[in-house]
Amino acid sequence: MAQTLTAFAARHGRCAALIHADVTTGVAERDRVLFAWLPGDVVALAAPGALVVSGWAIQHPLLEAVALPEGVPEGRYFAYRRCE
């Protein structure tokens, strides 16, 4: 995924309106290391205003957290809007 997502972003640019990045090992510390490349690729694909949903917290200056629907357990999913 690290190779294909990077290649897709290079080819298509910021075209995605919705990105569902639910890749996780279930261990937050491990995810931060294994998927350190993911925030940059997500931002490279996300159009301004795009919604990004993830199974773990993604940290990037161009992603702003948004509230999840009522009833979603805290810490289970995370949602962001790409700002510009």
Protein Blocks (a to p, Z undefined) as FASTA:
>chain_A
ZZmmmmmmmmnopmbfbdcddbcehiaklmmmmmmmmmmmmmmmmcghiacddfbdcddf
kbccddddehiaghkaccddddZZ
